[in-house]
Amino acid sequence: FFDEQPEAPTCGSASAKVLLTSSGLQDASKEQFLSLVARLPLDLQSLKVVSLDDAAFLSEGFWDAANRDFAAPDQLNYLKVQSSTELGMVQEATQGFKGLRAGRAPAVDDTFLELGILPSSISHLGAFDQCASDEQKSALFTLQSQHRAPEVPMTAEDTSCVEELVSKIQEADVLVMSEGNVDFLAYVYKKFAPKLGQAIVDRVNSGEAVFLGLGAGSVLAGKSTAAAGQTGSQILTQLLKDDLSGFGLAGNCAVRPHWDSDAQWWDTTSALFEDAFRIDFVGLPDGSALICGSGSGCKLSGDAAVAKLSGADHGGLHRGRVHLAMDEAFD
């Protein structure tokens, strides 16, 4: 049943300017980013950068001021992005921030400034934060924290808000997708407001914008989100309806950020994922990246990058997703 696993990713044709990293822009990734930006007919001072921050929305460090990550200089939080969501509602719906994602959700604004991008050229948006109703927001946090299914429709009803964000995406020269909750990110741009997801894909595939994925953003940019996500994800089952497809901006490749090659125990499962979805899964340790559109398809940068899933970082991550791969393989 299992095909022989390749030595290097065979992403196929991928002409879009895409850089997928595990977490942020390290030294090598900075060079790769600059090489992609150099292919745009603009200088760094003229670039319009739009950071799509939805992945951070379900992170504890985004909301809880007592969390040690909240005040980190590069950490996204509700104050920095001027969130329109009421903190009290989040506290109540999550019973004190229970069930929110642990871990950091950093921005790369400081790195952009170091590279010469003007601060006035960098804007942040959160589609769900800006376009969802209070009832939808409460339902989301209740689902995430208490596993109670939403009792309200969970698609965007404020069409004017969505259209405004579509316009911002269509004007962007660089689109950044932040680190955080992969399943929520996929839900926002594929189910809640699919017009926004399509606008991102169209803008990047047109060659008019560079896409920079950080962690969760890298996962959604790939062909599938199967190799990443939250254990027992209610968003995957209730809102995404088990849809594991990504944007496909990296050809036939999907990525798993924060890859740990020392933790290997499920080679059979990883091979199943690759064969079931007929795509290459690329493990990205911190400091490595997958770059596409530099003139020769997609390639790995960083000495530690691995071209396929040969192990897993921990077992529970994929529990509940393997059956979806089985369904795909034997359908």
Kinemage of the C-alpha trace (Angstrom):
@kinemage 1
@onewidth
@group {chain A} dominant
@subgroup {mainchain}
@vectorlist {calphas} color= white
{ca phe a 1} P 0.000 0.000 0.000
{ca phe a 2} L 2.732 2.509 0.943
{ca asp a 3} L 4.770 4.169 -1.804
{ca glu a 4} L 8.499 4.647 -1.402
{ca gln a 5} L 9.122 7.929 0.394
{ca pro a 6} L 11.162 10.483 -1.610
{ca glu a 7} L 14.502 11.945 -0.578
{ca ala a 8} L 13.327 15.476 -1.422
{ca pro a 9} L 9.877 17.032 -1.739
{ca thr a 10} L 8.320 16.837 -5.176
{ca cys a 11} L 5.935 19.751 -4.850
{ca gly a 12} L 5.340 19.937 -8.575
{ca ser a 13} L 4.581 23.198 -10.289
{ca ala a 14} L 4.453 26.087 -7.800
{ca ser a 15} L 5.135 29.485 -9.349
{ca ala a 16} L 3.622 31.603 -6.561
{ca lys a 17} L 6.039 33.547 -4.369
{ca val a 18} L 5.673 31.654 -1.086
{ca leu a 19} L 7.886 31.283 1.988
{ca leu a 20} L 6.736 28.847 4.668
{ca thr a 21} L 8.636 28.862 7.951
{ca ser a 22} L 8.290 26.973 11.192
{ca ser a 23} L 8.009 30.034 13.394
{ca gly a 24} L 9.566 33.311 12.268
{ca leu a 25} L 12.159 34.854 9.977
{ca gln a 26} L 15.605 33.573 10.933
{ca asp a 27} L 18.760 34.754 9.149
{ca ala a 28} L 18.456 32.312 6.233
{ca ser a 29} L 14.714 32.911 5.977
{ca lys a 30} L 15.285 36.665 5.826
{ca glu a 31} L 17.467 36.184 2.766
{ca gln a 32} L 14.851 33.960 1.146
{ca phe a 33} L 12.130 36.509 1.898
{ca leu a 34} L 14.180 39.323 0.375
{ca ser a 35} L 14.821 37.220 -2.732
{ca leu a 36} L 11.071 36.813 -3.251
{ca val a 37} L 10.311 40.477 -2.579
{ca ala a 38} L 13.010 41.416 -5.101
{ca arg a 39} L 10.867 39.761 -7.772
{ca leu a 40} L 8.116 42.337 -7.160
{ca pro a 41} L 8.268 45.647 -9.096
{ca leu a 42} L 8.575 47.609 -5.836
{ca asp a 43} L 11.247 48.605 -3.349
{ca leu a 44} L 11.000 47.702 0.349
{ca gln a 45} L 9.844 51.193 1.350
{ca ser a 46} L 6.884 50.943 -1.037
{ca leu a 47} L 5.593 47.547 0.085
{ca lys a 48} L 2.147 47.177 1.668
{ca val a 49} L 2.216 44.388 4.256
{ca val a 50} L -0.985 42.870 5.608
{ca ser a 51} L -0.676 40.499 8.571
{ca leu a 52} L -3.586 38.077 8.966
{ca asp a 53} L -3.639 37.371 12.711
{ca asp a 54} L -6.627 35.044 13.140
{ca ala a 55} L -4.500 32.041 14.159
{ca ala a 56} L -3.550 33.845 17.393
{ca phe a 57} L -7.182 34.507 18.350
{ca leu a 58} L -7.557 31.276 20.355
{ca ser a 59} L -4.199 31.555 22.137
{ca glu a 60} L -4.088 32.047 25.889
{ca gly a 61} L -1.247 34.548 25.548
{ca phe a 62} L -3.414 36.670 23.250
{ca trp a 63} L -6.042 37.290 25.965
{ca asp a 64} L -4.684 36.548 29.444
{ca ala a 65} L -2.517 39.376 30.798
{ca ala a 66} L -1.312 36.993 33.528
{ca asn a 67} L 0.185 34.706 30.887
{ca arg a 68} L 3.946 35.153 30.632
{ca asp a 69} L 3.764 35.459 26.841
{ca phe a 70} L 1.206 38.280 26.861
{ca ala a 71} L 3.717 41.098 27.376
{ca ala a 72} L 6.504 39.677 25.202
{ca pro a 73} L 7.710 42.399 22.778
{ca asp a 74} L 6.827 40.396 19.656
{ca gln a 75} L 3.708 38.686 21.023
{ca leu a 76} L 0.345 39.429 19.436
{ca asn a 77} L -2.319 40.277 22.015
{ca tyr a 78} L -5.772 41.839 22.023
{ca leu a 79} L -4.460 45.237 23.075
{ca lys a 80} L -1.804 45.508 20.368
{ca val a 81} L -4.192 44.601 17.566
{ca gln a 82} L -7.002 46.707 19.089
{ca ser a 83} L -9.400 43.773 19.140
{ca ser a 84} L -13.105 44.554 18.956
{ca thr a 85} L -13.936 41.439 21.006
{ca glu a 86} L -14.877 42.029 24.640
{ca leu a 87} L -12.353 40.549 27.070
{ca gly a 88} L -15.090 39.865 29.630
{ca met a 89} L -17.010 37.767 27.133
{ca val a 90} L -13.910 35.696 26.405
{ca gln a 91} L -13.297 35.134 30.115
{ca glu a 92} L -16.886 34.070 30.697
{ca ala a 93} L -17.186 31.797 27.641
{ca thr a 94} L -13.894 30.056 28.426
{ca gln a 95} L -14.412 29.969 32.198
{ca gly a 96} L -11.177 31.844 32.776
{ca phe a 97} L -9.318 31.123 29.510
{ca lys a 98} L -9.629 27.342 29.813
{ca gly a 99} L -9.076 25.389 26.599
{ca leu a 100} L -7.185 28.131 24.813
{ca arg a 101} L -3.961 27.270 23.004
{ca ala a 102} L -0.758 27.375 25.024
{ca gly a 103} L 2.343 28.717 23.345
{ca arg a 104} L 3.367 31.958 21.752
{ca ala a 105} L 1.866 33.760 18.762
{ca pro a 106} L 4.602 36.153 17.679
{ca ala a 107} L 4.462 38.824 15.009
{ca val a 108} L 7.378 39.655 12.699
{ca asp a 109} L 6.899 43.424 12.572
{ca asp a 110} L 10.300 44.110 14.172
{ca thr a 111} L 12.013 41.943 11.578
{ca phe a 112} L 10.254 43.823 8.785
{ca leu a 113} L 11.431 47.125 10.258
{ca glu a 114} L 15.005 45.799 10.378
{ca leu a 115} L 14.750 44.951 6.690
{ca gly a 116} L 13.678 48.494 5.837
{ca ile a 117} L 9.894 48.167 5.553
{ca leu a 118} L 8.167 51.264 6.880
{ca pro a 119} L 6.013 50.877 10.027
{ca ser a 120} L 3.186 52.794 8.334
{ca ser a 121} L 3.147 50.115 5.607
{ca ile a 122} L 2.342 47.270 8.030
{ca ser a 123} L -1.278 46.612 8.971
{ca his a 124} L -2.924 43.851 10.993
{ca leu a 125} L -6.345 42.347 10.530
{ca gly a 126} L -8.337 39.556 12.118
{ca ala a 127} L -11.262 38.500 9.979
{ca phe a 128} L -13.227 36.734 12.701
{ca asp a 129} L -12.503 39.432 15.274
{ca gln a 130} L -13.662 42.161 12.902
{ca cys a 131} L -16.534 40.491 11.038
{ca ala a 132} L -18.123 37.998 13.468
{ca ser a 133} L -21.109 38.928 15.631
{ca asp a 134} L -20.927 38.856 19.432
{ca glu a 135} L -23.094 35.723 19.390
{ca gln a 136} L -20.714 33.972 16.998
{ca lys a 137} L -17.708 34.935 19.079
{ca ser a 138} L -19.310 33.628 22.258
{ca ala a 139} L -20.248 30.398 20.468
{ca leu a 140} L -16.692 29.954 19.222
{ca phe a 141} L -15.061 30.366 22.627
{ca thr a 142} L -17.683 28.135 24.243
{ca leu a 143} L -16.997 25.447 21.638
{ca gln a 144} L -13.242 25.711 22.151
{ca ser a 145} L -13.389 25.693 25.944
{ca gln a 146} L -16.483 23.655 26.847
{ca his a 147} L -16.958 21.582 23.659
{ca arg a 148} L -20.535 22.811 23.302
{ca ala a 149} L -21.725 22.997 19.706
{ca pro a 150} L -22.713 26.443 18.393
{ca glu a 151} L -26.419 27.237 18.319
{ca val a 152} L -26.024 30.093 15.843
{ca pro a 153} L -24.925 30.090 12.174
{ca met a 154} L -21.120 30.305 12.003
{ca thr a 155} L -20.625 31.972 8.634
{ca ala a 156} L -19.999 35.689 8.160
{ca glu a 157} L -23.181 37.731 8.048
{ca asp a 158} L -21.537 41.161 7.830
{ca thr a 159} L -20.851 41.124 4.092
{ca ser a 160} L -19.663 44.742 4.049
{ca cys a 161} L -16.955 43.882 6.580
{ca val a 162} L -15.805 40.930 4.476
{ca glu a 163} L -15.722 43.022 1.293
{ca glu a 164} L -13.637 45.667 3.057
{ca leu a 165} L -11.072 43.048 4.062
{ca val a 166} L -11.082 41.550 0.567
{ca ser a 167} L -10.081 44.987 -0.747
{ca lys a 168} L -7.177 45.168 1.717
{ca ile a 169} L -5.962 41.723 0.669
{ca gln a 170} L -6.188 42.662 -3.012
{ca glu a 171} L -3.989 45.711 -2.382
{ca ala a 172} L -1.319 43.873 -0.355
{ca asp a 173} L 2.194 43.218 -1.657
{ca val a 174} L 3.057 40.902 1.231
{ca leu a 175} L 0.522 38.701 3.025
{ca val a 176} L 1.572 37.249 6.369
{ca met a 177} L -0.292 34.458 8.179
{ca ser a 178} L 0.637 34.149 11.827
{ca glu a 179} L 1.290 31.252 14.142
{ca gly a 180} L -1.445 29.748 16.338
{ca asn a 181} L -4.458 27.462 15.923
{ca val a 182} L -4.371 25.777 12.496
{ca asp a 183} L -7.946 24.513 12.530
{ca phe a 184} L -9.383 27.897 13.491
{ca leu a 185} L -7.324 29.592 10.790
{ca ala a 186} L -8.658 27.144 8.197
{ca tyr a 187} L -12.229 27.628 9.422
{ca val a 188} L -12.036 31.428 9.168
{ca tyr a 189} L -10.723 31.525 5.613
{ca lys a 190} L -12.509 28.496 4.171
{ca lys a 191} L -15.867 28.342 5.983
{ca phe a 192} L -16.565 31.554 7.911
{ca ala a 193} L -15.520 33.914 5.100
{ca pro a 194} L -14.390 31.857 2.081
{ca lys a 195} L -14.255 35.011 -0.055
{ca leu a 196} L -11.247 36.057 2.002
{ca gly a 197} L -9.491 32.744 1.496
{ca gln a 198} L -10.124 32.913 -2.248
{ca ala a 199} L -8.843 36.498 -2.336
{ca ile a 200} L -5.594 35.355 -0.700
{ca val a 201} L -5.140 32.480 -3.149
{ca asp a 202} L -5.943 34.681 -6.149
{ca arg a 203} L -3.614 37.484 -5.040
{ca val a 204} L -0.672 35.150 -4.402
{ca asn a 205} L -1.195 33.016 -7.508
{ca ser a 206} L -1.347 36.153 -9.644
{ca gly a 207} L 2.277 36.813 -8.693
{ca glu a 208} L 1.423 40.251 -7.330
{ca ala a 209} L 2.051 39.384 -3.677
{ca val a 210} L 4.481 37.372 -1.579
{ca phe a 211} L 2.945 34.985 0.954
{ca leu a 212} L 4.801 34.486 4.247
{ca gly a 213} L 3.508 31.660 6.435
{ca leu a 214} L 4.532 31.351 10.082
{ca gly a 215} L 3.692 28.054 11.793
{ca ala a 216} L -0.063 27.653 11.400
{ca gly a 217} L 0.007 30.008 8.424
{ca ser a 218} L 2.507 27.702 6.734
{ca val a 219} L 0.259 24.715 7.336
{ca leu a 220} L -2.827 26.326 5.789
{ca ala a 221} L -0.798 27.493 2.796
{ca gly a 222} L 0.102 23.885 1.983
{ca lys a 223} L -1.960 21.203 0.305
{ca ser a 224} L -3.323 19.688 3.541
{ca thr a 225} L -3.572 20.475 7.253
{ca ala a 226} L -3.594 16.779 8.193
{ca ala a 227} L -0.135 16.807 9.768
{ca ala a 228} L -0.897 19.592 12.225
{ca gly a 229} L -3.691 20.739 14.466
{ca gln a 230} L -5.070 20.433 17.957
{ca thr a 231} L -5.742 17.094 19.602
{ca gly a 232} L -9.486 16.399 19.738
{ca ser a 233} L -10.229 19.549 17.773
{ca gln a 234} L -13.875 20.563 18.075
{ca ile a 235} L -13.327 23.177 15.387
{ca leu a 236} L -12.227 20.472 12.954
{ca thr a 237} L -15.323 18.361 13.558
{ca gln a 238} L -17.984 21.008 14.256
{ca leu a 239} L -16.952 23.897 12.001
{ca leu a 240} L -14.616 22.472 9.362
{ca lys a 241} L -16.640 19.259 9.043
{ca asp a 242} L -13.366 17.272 8.865
{ca asp a 243} L -12.080 19.268 5.894
{ca leu a 244} L -8.281 18.964 5.929
{ca ser a 245} L -7.542 20.741 2.653
{ca gly a 246} L -5.231 23.744 2.534
{ca phe a 247} L -4.711 26.576 0.054
{ca gly a 248} L -2.292 24.613 -2.130
{ca leu a 249} L 0.097 27.553 -2.557
{ca ala a 250} L 3.134 25.245 -2.306
{ca gly a 251} L 2.149 22.932 -5.142
{ca asn a 252} L 1.661 19.378 -3.946
{ca cys a 253} L 3.441 19.861 -0.616
{ca ala a 254} L 2.118 20.188 2.928
{ca val a 255} L 4.221 21.155 5.929
{ca arg a 256} L 4.501 20.279 9.595
{ca pro a 257} L 6.209 23.108 11.550
{ca his a 258} L 8.252 22.668 14.754
{ca trp a 259} L 9.455 19.310 13.463
{ca asp a 260} L 11.418 17.164 15.928
{ca ser a 261} L 13.408 14.443 14.153
{ca asp a 262} L 14.397 12.823 17.467
{ca ala a 263} L 10.825 11.797 18.307
{ca gln a 264} L 10.026 8.966 15.901
{ca trp a 265} L 7.302 6.457 16.592
{ca trp a 266} L 4.648 6.540 13.903
{ca asp a 267} L 6.412 5.959 10.557
{ca thr a 268} L 3.437 3.886 9.375
{ca thr a 269} L 0.985 6.683 10.094
{ca ser a 270} L 3.079 9.314 8.338
{ca ala a 271} L 3.430 7.065 5.295
{ca leu a 272} L -0.331 6.559 5.341
{ca phe a 273} L -0.882 10.321 5.301
{ca glu a 274} L 1.392 10.771 2.312
{ca asp a 275} L -0.119 7.920 0.353
{ca ala a 276} L -3.720 8.709 1.291
{ca phe a 277} L -3.554 12.325 0.199
{ca arg a 278} L -0.995 11.746 -2.585
{ca ile a 279} L 1.123 14.671 -1.453
{ca asp a 280} L 4.520 15.250 0.115
{ca phe a 281} L 4.592 16.175 3.795
{ca val a 282} L 7.599 18.310 4.704
{ca gly a 283} L 8.844 18.503 8.287
{ca leu a 284} L 10.115 21.986 9.134
{ca pro a 285} L 12.256 22.277 12.270
{ca asp a 286} L 12.597 25.752 13.744
{ca gly a 287} L 14.991 27.760 11.599
{ca ser a 288} L 14.122 26.022 8.326
{ca ala a 289} L 11.764 26.996 5.526
{ca leu a 290} L 10.156 25.898 2.288
{ca ile a 291} L 10.491 28.499 -0.476
{ca cys a 292} L 8.531 28.466 -3.728
{ca gly a 293} L 8.542 30.770 -6.740
{ca ser a 294} L 12.228 31.618 -6.685
{ca gly a 295} L 12.655 30.259 -10.192
{ca ser a 296} L 12.856 26.504 -9.651
{ca gly a 297} L 9.654 25.290 -8.018
{ca cys a 298} L 9.886 24.700 -4.257
{ca lys a 299} L 12.986 23.900 -2.269
{ca leu a 300} L 14.031 23.515 1.349
{ca ser a 301} L 16.341 25.911 3.128
{ca gly a 302} L 18.053 25.205 6.422
{ca asp a 303} L 20.305 22.258 7.201
{ca ala a 304} L 17.808 20.581 9.540
{ca ala a 305} L 14.845 20.471 7.172
{ca val a 306} L 13.495 17.026 6.306
{ca ala a 307} L 11.704 16.246 3.089
{ca lys a 308} L 9.115 13.849 4.427
{ca leu a 309} L 7.444 12.721 7.620
{ca ser a 310} L 9.561 9.932 9.058
{ca gly a 311} L 8.447 10.323 12.652
{ca ala a 312} L 6.240 12.499 14.854
{ca asp a 313} L 6.796 15.007 17.596
{ca his a 314} L 4.184 13.465 19.886
{ca gly a 315} L 1.539 10.840 19.463
{ca gly a 316} L -1.620 12.548 20.588
{ca leu a 317} L -1.388 15.268 17.969
{ca his a 318} L -2.736 13.114 15.166
{ca arg a 319} L -5.178 11.015 17.155
{ca gly a 320} L -8.564 11.560 15.568
{ca arg a 321} L -7.115 12.513 12.187
{ca val a 322} L -5.831 9.153 11.056
{ca his a 323} L -9.357 7.916 10.291
{ca leu a 324} L -9.773 10.846 7.901
{ca ala a 325} L -6.666 9.751 6.034
{ca met a 326} L -8.017 6.196 5.962
{ca asp a 327} L -11.292 7.438 4.496
{ca glu a 328} L -9.379 9.328 1.834
{ca ala a 329} L -7.131 6.373 1.025
{ca phe a 330} L -9.881 3.815 0.614
{ca asp a 331} L -12.655 6.019 -0.803
